[in-house]
């Protein structure tokens, strides 16, 4: 059985999503864990430190929530597929553009970079040859 970096209970605790079906959450957590391992070239049997495990859990639960829970805005409800919304009332106006309207999962870049560094995989090598 493939390793997942978060359980359904941890997902629910981290995200507050108690509506998504447990089997669907479990499947998405497994998919996102596999995606994270592939992205960072982590072998399935590699043991992570407690800090690395916490970062992996954060990345996986956040990405899973982006897949499972459609984005909503107060007053607009489910806005899946929307690119922009605007409103006006009593002289006040506002507009919102949704960055991830598709509901697709992606990893938080900052957290991913921190985990990558802790695994020793973020060192960029550059060479300047003044020939």
MIKEBA-363961 format. One line per 5 residues: number of its first residue (from 1); for each residue x, y, z of C-alpha. Coordinates in steps of 0.5 Angstrom, whole numbers. Example, Ala and Ser with C-alpha at 12.3 -4.5 7.8 and 13.67 -1.06 7.14 Angstrom:
! residues 2
1	25/-9/16  27/-2/14;
This chain:
! residues 131
1	0/0/0  3/7/-2  5/12/4  1/18/5  3/24/8;
6	-4/25/12  -10/21/14  -17/23/13  -17/25/20  -11/30/20;
11	-14/32/13  -21/34/17  -17/37/23  -12/41/18  -18/44/13;
16	-24/44/17  -27/40/11  -32/35/14  -37/34/8  -32/31/3;
21	-33/23/3  -28/19/7  -26/15/1  -26/21/-4  -21/24/1;
26	-17/18/2  -16/17/-5  -14/25/-6  -9/24/0  -6/18/-4;
31	-5/22/-10  -3/28/-8  3/24/-3  5/20/-10  5/27/-13;
36	9/30/-8  14/24/-8  15/24/-15  16/32/-15  21/32/-10;
41	24/25/-12  23/22/-5  23/14/-5  17/11/-2  21/7/3;
46	25/14/6  23/16/13  22/23/14  24/27/20  18/30/24;
51	19/37/21  19/34/14  13/30/16  9/36/18  11/40/12;
56	9/34/7  2/33/11  1/41/10  3/41/3  -2/34/2;
61	-8/37/6  -8/44/3  -7/41/-4  -13/36/-3  -17/41/0;
66	-16/45/-7  -19/39/-11  -24/37/-6  -28/44/-4  -30/49/-9;
71	-28/56/-8  -33/60/-5  -34/67/-3  -39/70/2  -45/73/-2;
76	-43/69/-8  -43/62/-6  -40/56/-10  -36/60/-16  -33/54/-19;
81	-31/56/-26  -31/63/-25  -26/68/-27  -28/74/-24  -34/77/-19;
86	-36/84/-18  -41/87/-13  -44/94/-11  -49/96/-6  -50/103/-3;
91	-45/106/-6  -40/101/-5  -36/97/-10  -32/91/-10  -29/86/-15;
96	-25/79/-14  -21/75/-19  -21/68/-17  -14/65/-18  -15/57/-18;
101	-22/57/-21  -21/50/-24  -21/47/-17  -14/44/-19  -9/42/-14;
106	-2/45/-13  3/45/-8  4/52/-4  11/54/-7  14/57/0;
111	13/50/4  15/46/-2  22/50/-2  23/49/5  21/42/5;
116	26/41/-1  31/45/2  31/40/8  32/34/4  38/37/1;
121	35/38/-6  35/46/-7  42/48/-8  42/51/-15  49/51/-18;
126	51/56/-22  58/57/-26  61/64/-29  66/63/-33  70/70/-35;
131	73/67/-41;
